[in-house]
Amino acid sequence: MTSNNKLNILVIMSDQHNHKITGCYGDTAVRTPNIDGLAAGGMRFSNTYCPAPICVPSRMSFMSGRRPHENRVMDNFDILSSRIITWPEKLKGAGYHTALIGRMHFEGP
């Protein structure tokens, strides 16, 4: 728990990675002790899908909860409009400290 009694939220998203290639999803050959430990103490998703066949539209859909065509992000060169509210923005408004680390393509107008 954080100092303001809010639960900590950590989302790890890997690019071009099959979830089955981790110990917490049953792979016995690959060793992923840190991810396995996080999964053991948190939440794993087993029924998910990717809304687009390429990464940027998929990431923007994940962040906004909207389909790629609704975001107007259809390829890896498009940028999510700053007018579209994301769930981290909602969390920040609810008093959470938020941070994005990695490629998110939020540097648009």
N, CA, C and O atoms as a MOPAC input file, in Angstrom:
PM7 MOZYME 1SCF
protein

 N      0.83900 1    -1.18300 1     0.00000 1
 C      0.00000 1     0.00000 1     0.00000 1
 C      0.88600 1     1.24800 1     0.00000 1
 O      1.97300 1     1.25200 1     0.57700 1
 N      0.41600 1     2.27600 1    -0.63700 1
 C      1.13800 1     3.53700 1    -0.64400 1
 C      0.82900 1     4.30900 1     0.63000 1
 O     -0.00900 1     3.89300 1     1.42900 1
 N      1.49900 1     5.41900 1     0.81200 1
 C      1.30200 1     6.20300 1     2.02700 1
 C     -0.11500 1     6.76400 1     2.13000 1
 O     -0.56300 1     7.08300 1     3.23200 1
 N     -0.82400 1     6.89200 1     1.02400 1
 C     -2.19600 1     7.39800 1     1.07200 1
 C     -3.21700 1     6.25800 1     1.01600 1
 O     -4.36800 1     6.47800 1     0.63800 1
 N     -2.80300 1     5.04100 1     1.39000 1
 C     -3.65500 1     3.85300 1     1.47000 1
 C     -4.27000 1     3.41900 1     0.14600 1
 O     -5.34200 1     2.81400 1     0.12800 1
 N     -3.60300 1     3.72200 1    -0.95100 1
 C     -4.03300 1     3.24600 1    -2.26200 1
 C     -3.17100 1     2.04400 1    -2.63100 1
 O     -1.97800 1     2.01200 1    -2.32900 1
 N     -3.77000 1     1.07100 1    -3.27500 1
 C     -3.01000 1    -0.09500 1    -3.72000 1
 C     -2.00100 1     0.29500 1    -4.78900 1
 O     -2.27400 1     1.16300 1    -5.61900 1
 N     -0.84600 1    -0.33900 1    -4.77000 1
 C      0.13400 1    -0.13300 1    -5.83000 1
 C     -0.30800 1    -0.88300 1    -7.06800 1
 O     -0.82700 1    -1.99500 1    -6.97200 1
 N     -0.10500 1    -0.28100 1    -8.23400 1
 C     -0.44100 1    -0.90100 1    -9.51200 1
 C      0.80700 1    -0.89300 1   -10.37400 1
 O      1.39300 1     0.16200 1   -10.61400 1
 N      1.21400 1    -2.05900 1   -10.83900 1
 C      2.36000 1    -2.17900 1   -11.73400 1
 C      1.91100 1    -2.99000 1   -12.94100 1
 O      1.44700 1    -4.12100 1   -12.80200 1
 N      2.05200 1    -2.40700 1   -14.12200 1
 C      1.70900 1    -3.10100 1   -15.36000 1
 C      3.00300 1    -3.31400 1   -16.13400 1
 O      3.72500 1    -2.36000 1   -16.42400 1
 N      3.28900 1    -4.56300 1   -16.46500 1
 C      4.45100 1    -4.88900 1   -17.28700 1
 C      3.92000 1    -5.37600 1   -18.62300 1
 O      3.13600 1    -6.32300 1   -18.68200 1
 N      4.34400 1    -4.73800 1   -19.67600 1
 C      3.90400 1    -5.10900 1   -21.01200 1
 C      5.14500 1    -5.30500 1   -21.87000 1
 O      5.95900 1    -4.39400 1   -22.02000 1
 N      5.27900 1    -6.49000 1   -22.42600 1
 C      6.43000 1    -6.73800 1   -23.28600 1
 C      5.99500 1    -6.70900 1   -24.74600 1
 O      4.84800 1    -7.01400 1   -25.07400 1
 N      6.91100 1    -6.34600 1   -25.59800 1
 C      6.64100 1    -6.22200 1   -27.02800 1
 C      7.06200 1    -7.50800 1   -27.73100 1
 O      8.17200 1    -7.99800 1   -27.52000 1
 N      6.19700 1    -8.04600 1   -28.55200 1
 C      6.47500 1    -9.24800 1   -29.33700 1
 C      6.91400 1   -10.41300 1   -28.45600 1
 O      7.93700 1   -11.05200 1   -28.70200 1
 N      6.12700 1   -10.66500 1   -27.44300 1
 C      6.46100 1   -11.71300 1   -26.48200 1
 C      5.23800 1   -12.57300 1   -26.24400 1
 O      4.15300 1   -12.05900 1   -25.97500 1
 N      5.40800 1   -13.87200 1   -26.34300 1
 C      4.32500 1   -14.79500 1   -26.05100 1
 C      4.28200 1   -15.02800 1   -24.55400 1
 O      5.28900 1   -15.41300 1   -23.95900 1
 N      3.13600 1   -14.80200 1   -23.94000 1
 C      3.02900 1   -14.92500 1   -22.48300 1
 C      3.37200 1   -16.32600 1   -21.98900 1
 O      3.75300 1   -16.49400 1   -20.83100 1
 N      3.24300 1   -17.32500 1   -22.84200 1
 C      3.51900 1   -18.70300 1   -22.41900 1
 C      5.01100 1   -18.95500 1   -22.18700 1
 O      5.39000 1   -20.00000 1   -21.65800 1
 N      5.85500 1   -17.99900 1   -22.58300 1
 C      7.30400 1   -18.16200 1   -22.41300 1
 C      7.74200 1   -17.50900 1   -21.09900 1
 O      8.69000 1   -16.72400 1   -21.07100 1
 N      7.05400 1   -17.83600 1   -20.03600 1
 C      7.40800 1   -17.42700 1   -18.67600 1
 C      7.01000 1   -18.55200 1   -17.73500 1
 O      6.08200 1   -19.31000 1   -18.01700 1
 N      7.70400 1   -18.65500 1   -16.63700 1
 C      7.40700 1   -19.70800 1   -15.67400 1
 C      6.00700 1   -19.62100 1   -15.10300 1
 O      5.36100 1   -20.64700 1   -14.89100 1
 N      5.52500 1   -18.41100 1   -14.84900 1
 C      4.20000 1   -18.25700 1   -14.23100 1
 C      3.07200 1   -18.69900 1   -15.14800 1
 O      1.94700 1   -18.89500 1   -14.68800 1
 N      3.35000 1   -18.85800 1   -16.43100 1
 C      2.34600 1   -19.37400 1   -17.36500 1
 C      2.64900 1   -20.80500 1   -17.78600 1
 O      2.05000 1   -21.31200 1   -18.73500 1
 N      3.57800 1   -21.46500 1   -17.08500 1
 C      3.77700 1   -22.89300 1   -17.29500 1
 C      5.00400 1   -23.33600 1   -18.05300 1
 O      5.20900 1   -24.54000 1   -18.20400 1
 N      5.84100 1   -22.42000 1   -18.54300 1
 C      7.03900 1   -22.85600 1   -19.26200 1
 C      8.04400 1   -23.41700 1   -18.26300 1
 O      8.38500 1   -22.74800 1   -17.28700 1
 N      8.51300 1   -24.61800 1   -18.49200 1
 C      9.45800 1   -25.24400 1   -17.56200 1
 C     10.91100 1   -25.05900 1   -17.98800 1
 O     11.82200 1   -25.30700 1   -17.19700 1
 N     11.13900 1   -24.62500 1   -19.23000 1
 C     12.51300 1   -24.44700 1   -19.70400 1
 C     13.04000 1   -23.04400 1   -19.42300 1
 O     14.21400 1   -22.87900 1   -19.09500 1
 N     12.19100 1   -22.04400 1   -19.54900 1
 C     12.60100 1   -20.65600 1   -19.35700 1
 C     12.52200 1   -20.30800 1   -17.88100 1
 O     11.56300 1   -20.67500 1   -17.20100 1
 N     13.52700 1   -19.60100 1   -17.38600 1
 C     13.53700 1   -19.19400 1   -15.97600 1
 C     13.25900 1   -17.69700 1   -15.87600 1
 O     14.04400 1   -16.87300 1   -16.34600 1
 N     12.15500 1   -17.36900 1   -15.27000 1
 C     11.74300 1   -15.97400 1   -15.10100 1
 C     11.33000 1   -15.73800 1   -13.64500 1
 O     10.16600 1   -15.44200 1   -13.37400 1
 N     12.27400 1   -15.86900 1   -12.70900 1
 C     11.90900 1   -15.81100 1   -11.29100 1
 C     11.31300 1   -14.47900 1   -10.84500 1
 O     10.42100 1   -14.47100 1    -9.99800 1
 N     11.76900 1   -13.37200 1   -11.37900 1
 C     11.24000 1   -12.07800 1   -10.94200 1
 C      9.81100 1   -11.86000 1   -11.42500 1
 O      8.95600 1   -11.41400 1   -10.66000 1
 N      9.55200 1   -12.17100 1   -12.67900 1
 C      8.18200 1   -12.05700 1   -13.19300 1
 C      7.28400 1   -13.06000 1   -12.48000 1
 O      6.14600 1   -12.74000 1   -12.13400 1
 N      7.78800 1   -14.27100 1   -12.25800 1
 C      7.00300 1   -15.28500 1   -11.55300 1
 C      6.62800 1   -14.81700 1   -10.14600 1
 O      5.50400 1   -15.03400 1    -9.69200 1
 N      7.57400 1   -14.17600 1    -9.46400 1
 C      7.30200 1   -13.67700 1    -8.11700 1
 C      6.26100 1   -12.57000 1    -8.11300 1
 O      5.38300 1   -12.54100 1    -7.25100 1
 N      6.35700 1   -11.65600 1    -9.07900 1
 C      5.34500 1   -10.60900 1    -9.19000 1
 C      3.97300 1   -11.21500 1    -9.47800 1
 O      2.96900 1   -10.79000 1    -8.90600 1
 N      3.93300 1   -12.20400 1   -10.36100 1
 C      2.66100 1   -12.85500 1   -10.71200 1
 C      2.07200 1   -13.59900 1    -9.51800 1
 O      0.85500 1   -13.62200 1    -9.33600 1
 N      2.93000 1   -14.20400 1    -8.70700 1
 C      2.44600 1   -14.96100 1    -7.54400 1
 C      1.78600 1   -14.04600 1    -6.51500 1
 O      0.84500 1   -14.45400 1    -5.83400 1
 N      2.26900 1   -12.82800 1    -6.40300 1
 C      1.71900 1   -11.89700 1    -5.42200 1
 C      0.73900 1   -10.89900 1    -6.00000 1
 O      0.27300 1    -9.99800 1    -5.30300 1
 N      0.42800 1   -11.06100 1    -7.27600 1
 C     -0.45500 1   -10.08600 1    -7.91400 1
 C     -1.52900 1   -10.73600 1    -8.75400 1
 O     -2.21100 1   -11.65800 1    -8.30600 1
 N     -1.67600 1   -10.25700 1    -9.96000 1
 C     -2.73500 1   -10.71400 1   -10.83900 1
 C     -2.15400 1   -11.05000 1   -12.20100 1
 O     -1.29500 1   -10.33400 1   -12.71600 1
 N     -2.62800 1   -12.14600 1   -12.78000 1
 C     -2.24900 1   -12.53500 1   -14.14100 1
 C     -3.52300 1   -12.58100 1   -14.97800 1
 O     -4.60300 1   -12.88000 1   -14.47000 1
 N     -3.38200 1   -12.28400 1   -16.25600 1
 C     -4.50700 1   -12.35700 1   -17.17400 1
 C     -4.30300 1   -13.53900 1   -18.11000 1
 O     -3.22900 1   -13.69900 1   -18.69200 1
 N     -5.32500 1   -14.35900 1   -18.25400 1
 C     -5.19700 1   -15.53400 1   -19.12300 1
 C     -6.10200 1   -15.46300 1   -20.35200 1
 O     -5.95400 1   -16.28000 1   -21.26100 1
 N     -7.01500 1   -14.52800 1   -20.40600 1
 C     -7.91600 1   -14.39500 1   -21.55000 1
 C     -7.86600 1   -12.96400 1   -22.06900 1
 O     -8.72100 1   -12.14300 1   -21.73800 1
 N     -6.87800 1   -12.67900 1   -22.86800 1
 C     -6.71600 1   -11.34300 1   -23.42200 1
 C     -6.54400 1   -11.43300 1   -24.92700 1
 O     -6.36900 1   -12.52000 1   -25.47800 1
 N     -6.59400 1   -10.31400 1   -25.57300 1
 C     -6.36600 1   -10.27600 1   -27.01200 1
 C     -5.65700 1    -8.98400 1   -27.36300 1
 O     -5.59500 1    -8.05000 1   -26.56400 1
 N     -5.13400 1    -8.95200 1   -28.55200 1
 C     -4.42100 1    -7.79100 1   -29.06000 1
 C     -5.33700 1    -7.10200 1   -30.08500 1
 O     -5.74000 1    -7.74400 1   -31.05500 1
 N     -5.67400 1    -5.83300 1   -29.90500 1
 C     -6.62300 1    -5.17900 1   -30.80000 1
 C     -6.06500 1    -4.81600 1   -32.17800 1
 O     -6.82100 1    -4.42900 1   -33.06900 1
 N     -4.76600 1    -4.93800 1   -32.35400 1
 C     -4.15700 1    -4.62400 1   -33.64800 1
 C     -2.93200 1    -5.51400 1   -33.85600 1
 O     -2.31100 1    -5.94100 1   -32.88200 1
 N     -2.57800 1    -5.79600 1   -35.09700 1
 C     -1.44200 1    -6.68000 1   -35.35300 1
 C     -0.07600 1    -6.00500 1   -35.18600 1
 O      0.95200 1    -6.67600 1   -35.27800 1
 N     -0.04900 1    -4.71000 1   -34.94700 1
 C      1.21800 1    -4.00600 1   -34.72100 1
 C      1.16200 1    -3.26800 1   -33.38300 1
 O      0.08600 1    -3.02000 1   -32.83900 1
 N      2.34700 1    -2.92000 1   -32.86300 1
 C      2.45400 1    -2.52000 1   -31.45800 1
 C      1.84300 1    -1.17700 1   -31.08300 1
 O      1.14400 1    -1.10900 1   -30.07200 1
 N      2.06300 1    -0.11900 1   -31.83100 1
 C      1.59900 1     1.20200 1   -31.38800 1
 C      0.07400 1     1.27400 1   -31.30200 1
 O     -0.44400 1     1.72300 1   -30.27900 1
 N     -0.66700 1     0.85400 1   -32.32700 1
 C     -2.11900 1     0.87800 1   -32.16200 1
 C     -2.59600 1     0.01100 1   -30.99500 1
 O     -3.55700 1     0.36900 1   -30.31300 1
 N     -1.94200 1    -1.11200 1   -30.76400 1
 C     -2.31700 1    -1.96800 1   -29.63700 1
 C     -2.06400 1    -1.27900 1   -28.30900 1
 O     -2.91600 1    -1.31300 1   -27.42200 1
 N     -0.89600 1    -0.65000 1   -28.15900 1
 C     -0.57800 1     0.04900 1   -26.91500 1
 C     -1.54700 1     1.19300 1   -26.64800 1
 O     -1.98600 1     1.39100 1   -25.51500 1
 N     -1.87500 1     1.93800 1   -27.68600 1
 C     -2.77400 1     3.07400 1   -27.50400 1
 C     -4.18900 1     2.60300 1   -27.15400 1
 O     -4.89700 1     3.26900 1   -26.40000 1
 N     -4.59300 1     1.46800 1   -27.69500 1
 C     -5.88500 1     0.89200 1   -27.31300 1
 C     -5.87300 1     0.46700 1   -25.85600 1
 O     -6.83900 1     0.69100 1   -25.12700 1
 N     -4.78200 1    -0.14500 1   -25.43800 1
 C     -4.64400 1    -0.55300 1   -24.03700 1
 C     -4.72000 1     0.65800 1   -23.10800 1
 O     -5.39100 1     0.60800 1   -22.07700 1
 N     -4.04600 1     1.72700 1   -23.46300 1
 C     -3.98500 1     2.89600 1   -22.59900 1
 C     -5.30000 1     3.66800 1   -22.55600 1
 O     -5.62900 1     4.28200 1   -21.54100 1
 N     -6.05100 1     3.63600 1   -23.65500 1
 C     -7.26900 1     4.44600 1   -23.73900 1
 C     -8.55500 1     3.64400 1   -23.54600 1
 O     -9.59800 1     4.21300 1   -23.22600 1
 N     -8.48400 1     2.33100 1   -23.73900 1
 C     -9.69400 1     1.52800 1   -23.69800 1
 C    -10.54800 1     1.68000 1   -24.94200 1
 O    -11.72100 1     1.30600 1   -24.95100 1
 N     -9.95700 1     2.23000 1   -25.99000 1
 C    -10.67500 1     2.46800 1   -27.24600 1
 C    -10.04500 1     1.65800 1   -28.37000 1
 O     -8.87000 1     1.29700 1   -28.29500 1
 N    -10.81000 1     1.37500 1   -29.39500 1
 C    -10.30500 1     0.64900 1   -30.56200 1
 C     -9.35200 1     1.54200 1   -31.36900 1
 O     -9.45200 1     2.76700 1   -31.31300 1
 N     -8.42500 1     0.92200 1   -32.12300 1
 C     -7.48500 1     1.72600 1   -32.90700 1
 C     -8.15200 1     2.77600 1   -33.79900 1
 O     -7.68300 1     3.91300 1   -33.86400 1
 N     -9.23300 1     2.41300 1   -34.48200 1
 C     -9.88000 1     3.39600 1   -35.36300 1
 C    -10.52100 1     4.53600 1   -34.56900 1
 O    -10.63300 1     5.64800 1   -35.08500 1
 N    -10.94200 1     4.28700 1   -33.33400 1
 C    -11.49700 1     5.35900 1   -32.50200 1
 C    -10.39600 1     6.31200 1   -32.03700 1
 O    -10.63300 1     7.50800 1   -31.87100 1
 N     -9.20000 1     5.77800 1   -31.83100 1
 C     -8.04800 1     6.60400 1   -31.43600 1
 C     -7.41300 1     7.31200 1   -32.62100 1
 O     -6.63500 1     8.25100 1   -32.45000 1
 N     -7.74900 1     6.85800 1   -33.82400 1
 C     -7.09900 1     7.32300 1   -35.06000 1
 C     -5.60700 1     6.99300 1   -35.02700 1
 O     -4.77100 1     7.75600 1   -35.51100 1
 N     -5.30400 1     5.84700 1   -34.44700 1
 C     -3.93900 1     5.31400 1   -34.40700 1
 C     -4.00500 1     3.96300 1   -35.10200 1
 O     -4.39000 1     2.95700 1   -34.50700 1
 N     -3.62100 1     3.96100 1   -36.37200 1
 C     -3.77300 1     2.76400 1   -37.19200 1
 C     -2.44700 1     2.12300 1   -37.58200 1
 O     -2.42300 1     0.97300 1   -38.02100 1
 N     -1.33500 1     2.85800 1   -37.42600 1
 C     -0.03200 1     2.26100 1   -37.72600 1
 C      0.99600 1     2.76400 1   -36.73000 1
 O      0.67600 1     3.56700 1   -35.85300 1
 N      2.22300 1     2.29700 1   -36.86000 1
 C      3.26700 1     2.62300 1   -35.88200 1
 C      3.79300 1     4.04200 1   -35.99800 1
 O      4.65200 1     4.43900 1   -35.21000 1
 N      3.30400 1     4.81600 1   -36.95500 1
 C      3.75700 1     6.19900 1   -37.10400 1
 C      2.73200 1     7.18900 1   -36.57200 1
 O      3.00300 1     8.38900 1   -36.52000 1
 N      1.57000 1     6.71100 1   -36.17900 1
 C      0.53500 1     7.58100 1   -35.61800 1
 C      0.81400 1     7.83300 1   -34.13900 1
 O      1.45400 1     7.02300 1   -33.46800 1
 N      0.32500 1     8.96200 1   -33.64400 1
 C      0.51700 1     9.34900 1   -32.25100 1
 C     -0.85600 1     9.57600 1   -31.63400 1
 O     -1.73500 1    10.16600 1   -32.26100 1
 N     -1.03500 1     9.11000 1   -30.41400 1
 C     -2.29600 1     9.29400 1   -29.70700 1
 C     -2.49600 1    10.76800 1   -29.37900 1
 O     -1.59900 1    11.41600 1   -28.84100 1
 N     -3.65700 1    11.28700 1   -29.70100 1
 C     -3.97700 1    12.68700 1   -29.40800 1
 C     -4.00100 1    12.90600 1   -27.90200 1
 O     -4.48700 1    12.06100 1   -27.15000 1
 N     -3.47700 1    14.04200 1   -27.47000 1
 C     -3.49000 1    14.36900 1   -26.04800 1
 C     -4.90000 1    14.67600 1   -25.55700 1
 O     -5.11000 1    14.79400 1   -24.34900 1
 N     -5.86500 1    14.80900 1   -26.45100 1
 C     -7.25700 1    15.02100 1   -26.05400 1
 C     -7.92500 1    13.73100 1   -25.59200 1
 O     -8.98000 1    13.77100 1   -24.95900 1
 N     -7.31100 1    12.57100 1   -25.90800 1
 C     -7.87100 1    11.28300 1   -25.50800 1
 C     -7.35700 1    10.94700 1   -24.11000 1
 O     -6.14900 1    10.87900 1   -23.88300 1
 N     -8.27000 1    10.74200 1   -23.19400 1
 C     -7.91000 1    10.47300 1   -21.80000 1
 C     -7.51800 1     9.00400 1   -21.64800 1
 O     -8.19200 1     8.11000 1   -22.16000 1
 N     -6.42100 1     8.77400 1   -20.93800 1
 C     -5.93400 1     7.41200 1   -20.68700 1
 C     -6.21200 1     7.03800 1   -19.22800 1
 O     -6.47200 1     7.89400 1   -18.38300 1
 N     -6.14800 1     5.72400 1   -18.96300 1
 C     -6.40000 1     5.30500 1   -17.57700 1
 C     -5.33500 1     5.79200 1   -16.60500 1
 O     -5.67700 1     6.03900 1   -15.44800 1
 N     -4.05100 1     5.95200 1   -16.99000 1
 C     -3.10500 1     6.55100 1   -16.03900 1
 C     -3.48300 1     7.99200 1   -15.66800 1
 O     -3.24800 1     8.42700 1   -14.54100 1
 N     -4.06600 1     8.72300 1   -16.61800 1
 C     -4.52100 1    10.07300 1   -16.29800 1
 C     -5.65100 1    10.03400 1   -15.26800 1
 O     -5.70600 1    10.86300 1   -14.35900 1
 N     -6.53600 1     9.07600 1   -15.42100 1
 C     -7.62900 1     8.91400 1   -14.45000 1
 C     -7.07700 1     8.55500 1   -13.07200 1
 O     -7.54900 1     9.06300 1   -12.05600 1
 N     -6.07000 1     7.67300 1   -13.04500 1
 C     -5.44900 1     7.31200 1   -11.76500 1
 C     -4.78000 1     8.51600 1   -11.11500 1
 O     -4.88400 1     8.71700 1    -9.90500 1
 N     -4.09700 1     9.31000 1   -11.92500 1
 C     -3.45000 1    10.51300 1   -11.39000 1
 C     -4.48800 1    11.44600 1   -10.77500 1
 O     -4.26400 1    12.02600 1    -9.71300 1
 N     -5.62400 1    11.58400 1   -11.45500 1
 C     -6.70000 1    12.41000 1   -10.93300 1
 C     -7.28500 1    11.87200 1    -9.63500 1
 O     -7.88100 1    12.61500 1    -8.85400 1
 N     -7.10800 1    10.56300 1    -9.41000 1
 C     -7.59900 1     9.93200 1    -8.18000 1
 C     -6.54800 1     9.92200 1    -7.07500 1
 O     -6.74300 1     9.29500 1    -6.03300 1
 N     -5.42500 1    10.62200 1    -7.30600 1
 C     -4.42000 1    10.74800 1    -6.26100 1
 C     -3.23400 1     9.80500 1    -6.36400 1
 O     -2.39300 1     9.77600 1    -5.46600 1
 N     -3.14900 1     9.03300 1    -7.44000 1
 C     -2.00300 1     8.14200 1    -7.63500 1
 C     -0.83900 1     8.90400 1    -8.25500 1
 O     -1.03700 1     9.85100 1    -9.01600 1
 N      0.37200 1     8.48200 1    -7.92100 1
 C      1.57100 1     8.94500 1    -8.62000 1
 C      1.76400 1     7.97200 1    -9.77100 1
 O      1.88400 1     6.76800 1    -9.54400 1
 N      1.79600 1     8.46400 1   -10.98800 1
 C      1.91400 1     7.57600 1   -12.14900 1
 C      3.20300 1     7.85100 1   -12.90400 1
 O      3.73200 1     8.96200 1   -12.88500 1
 N      3.69400 1     6.82100 1   -13.56500 1
 C      4.88000 1     6.94700 1   -14.39900 1
 C      4.79300 1     5.94400 1   -15.53300 1
 O      4.32400 1     4.82200 1   -15.34200 1
 N      5.23900 1     6.34300 1   -16.70400 1
 C      5.34100 1     5.44700 1   -17.84900 1
 C      6.81400 1     5.31900 1   -18.17500 1
 O      7.52200 1     6.31700 1   -18.30500 1
 N      7.26600 1     4.09200 1   -18.30500 1
 C      8.66600 1     3.83100 1   -18.62100 1
 C      8.69800 1     2.98300 1   -19.87200 1
 O      8.11700 1     1.89800 1   -19.90100 1
 N      9.35700 1     3.45400 1   -20.88800 1
 C      9.44000 1     2.70300 1   -22.13700 1
 C      8.76300 1     3.43800 1   -23.27800 1
 O      8.43000 1     4.61800 1   -23.16600 1
 N      8.56700 1     2.73700 1   -24.36000 1
 C      7.99500 1     3.34000 1   -25.56600 1
 C      6.47600 1     3.41200 1   -25.44900 1
 O      5.80700 1     2.37900 1   -25.44600 1
 N      5.94000 1     4.59500 1   -25.35500 1
 C      4.49700 1     4.72600 1   -25.27700 1
 C      3.93500 1     5.62300 1   -26.39000 1
 O      2.73100 1     5.59100 1   -26.64400 1
 N      4.76500 1     6.40700 1   -27.04700 1
 C      4.32300 1     7.26500 1   -28.14700 1
 C      3.27100 1     8.27300 1   -27.68500 1
 O      2.24200 1     8.45200 1   -28.33700 1
 N      3.53900 1     8.92400 1   -26.56300 1
 C      2.62600 1     9.94200 1   -26.03800 1
 C      3.18600 1    11.34200 1   -26.28600 1
 O      2.76400 1    12.29500 1   -25.63100 1
 N      4.11000 1    11.48000 1   -27.20100 1
 C      4.72600 1    12.78600 1   -27.35800 1
 C      4.02500 1    13.66100 1   -28.38600 1
 O      4.60300 1    14.61900 1   -28.89900 1
 N      2.79300 1    13.32900 1   -28.67900 1
 C      2.02400 1    14.06900 1   -29.68900 1
 C      1.48100 1    15.38700 1   -29.18400 1
 O      1.62600 1    15.73600 1   -28.01200 1
 N      0.84800 1    16.11700 1   -30.09900 1
 C      0.26500 1    17.42300 1   -29.73700 1
 C     -0.91600 1    17.25400 1   -28.79900 1
 O     -1.52800 1    18.24100 1   -28.39200 1

